[in-house]
Amino acid sequence: RVLGCEIFTVDAGWFGRDGSGWGDRGDWREKQGTAFCGRMADFAREVRAAGLGFGLWMEPETYVPGVPVRREHPEWFLPGGRLAIERDDAYAYERGEISRLIETYDLAWLKVDLNSPLGFDSSGSELLFYYRRWYALIDEIRRRYPRVYLENCASGGMRLDLESVRHFDSHFFSDTANPVDALRIAQGLFLRFPP
């Protein structure tokens, strides 16, 4: 329950060619042969008709080899597959993909995950310039779509720092269902982030 309404969310798997949810990361278009068979917008309308908001998972920073955008614009990608959003054209593409998903499915909630390493920063800035652009992008999305609840999924990339707290509405701490592990993770978290 967020922003005063119940949310039905679709996690990883809605876009993956192999059904695992990991096959086509970076190609955020529905495929006819997987998940919703290209009819997720219809499903989202049914969810809203039932009085719920519709939410979606995405991993906007990960582009696996073979996705169309990596073939069409290899200059946008750094070794390891990270999109160089420090470039204006790559930034515009990323903003467009996130916006397209929000508008296509009339999202009330977007879970932003990161399960792949961002890689080495050859500029020597330790990803400073990357993160400036990344948080500028998240802030721009928040301004454009103020009714969309943005959740940072710290569980995959473990990206949970004081700076991330300023830019997201909430943080998902762990995928684990083991109560002992969940308690251990929460205890460690509260050493850095008081409740």
ChimeraX attribute file (.defattr): number of C-alpha atoms within 10 A of each C-alpha:
attribute: neighborCount
match mode: 1-to-1
recipient: residues
	/A:1	9
	/A:2	13
	/A:3	12
	/A:4	7
	/A:5	11
	/A:6	13
	/A:7	20
	/A:8	18
	/A:9	19
	/A:10	16
	/A:11	14
	/A:12	19
	/A:13	21
	/A:14	25
	/A:15	28
	/A:16	22
	/A:17	19
	/A:18	13
	/A:19	15
	/A:20	14
	/A:21	16
	/A:22	16
	/A:23	17
	/A:24	25
	/A:25	23
	/A:26	26
	/A:27	21
	/A:28	19
	/A:29	15
	/A:30	20
	/A:31	17
	/A:32	12
	/A:33	13
	/A:34	17
	/A:35	20
	/A:36	16
	/A:37	12
	/A:38	16
	/A:39	12
	/A:40	16
	/A:41	16
	/A:42	12
	/A:43	14
	/A:44	23
	/A:45	16
	/A:46	13
	/A:47	17
	/A:48	17
	/A:49	10
	/A:50	9
	/A:51	13
	/A:52	18
	/A:53	24
	/A:54	25
	/A:55	23
	/A:56	21
	/A:57	18
	/A:58	23
	/A:59	20
	/A:60	19
	/A:61	21
	/A:62	21
	/A:63	22
	/A:64	18
	/A:65	15
	/A:66	13
	/A:67	15
	/A:68	14
	/A:69	17
	/A:70	19
	/A:71	10
	/A:72	9
	/A:73	10
	/A:74	12
	/A:75	12
	/A:76	20
	/A:77	17
	/A:78	15
	/A:79	10
	/A:80	15
	/A:81	20
	/A:82	20
	/A:83	26
	/A:84	18
	/A:85	23
	/A:86	15
	/A:87	14
	/A:88	12
	/A:89	12
	/A:90	17
	/A:91	18
	/A:92	12
	/A:93	15
	/A:94	20
	/A:95	17
	/A:96	13
	/A:97	16
	/A:98	19
	/A:99	15
	/A:100	14
	/A:101	17
	/A:102	20
	/A:103	11
	/A:104	11
	/A:105	17
	/A:106	17
	/A:107	22
	/A:108	25
	/A:109	23
	/A:110	23
	/A:111	22
	/A:112	22
	/A:113	23
	/A:114	19
	/A:115	15
	/A:116	16
	/A:117	13
	/A:118	18
	/A:119	13
	/A:120	14
	/A:121	14
	/A:122	9
	/A:123	9
	/A:124	8
	/A:125	10
	/A:126	12
	/A:127	15
	/A:128	12
	/A:129	13
	/A:130	18
	/A:131	15
	/A:132	12
	/A:133	18
	/A:134	17
	/A:135	16
	/A:136	14
	/A:137	19
	/A:138	18
	/A:139	16
	/A:140	13
	/A:141	18
	/A:142	17
	/A:143	11
	/A:144	11
	/A:145	16
	/A:146	12
	/A:147	12
	/A:148	22
	/A:149	18
	/A:150	22
	/A:151	19
	/A:152	24
	/A:153	26
	/A:154	21
	/A:155	17
	/A:156	18
	/A:157	14
	/A:158	15
	/A:159	18
	/A:160	18
	/A:161	11
	/A:162	10
	/A:163	11
	/A:164	17
	/A:165	15
	/A:166	11
	/A:167	17
	/A:168	19
	/A:169	15
	/A:170	17
	/A:171	18
	/A:172	16
	/A:173	18
	/A:174	15
	/A:175	11
	/A:176	11
	/A:177	8
	/A:178	8
	/A:179	9
	/A:180	10
	/A:181	12
	/A:182	15
	/A:183	11
	/A:184	10
	/A:185	14
	/A:186	15
	/A:187	13
	/A:188	11
	/A:189	14
	/A:190	10
	/A:191	9
	/A:192	11
	/A:193	13
	/A:194	7
	/A:195	7
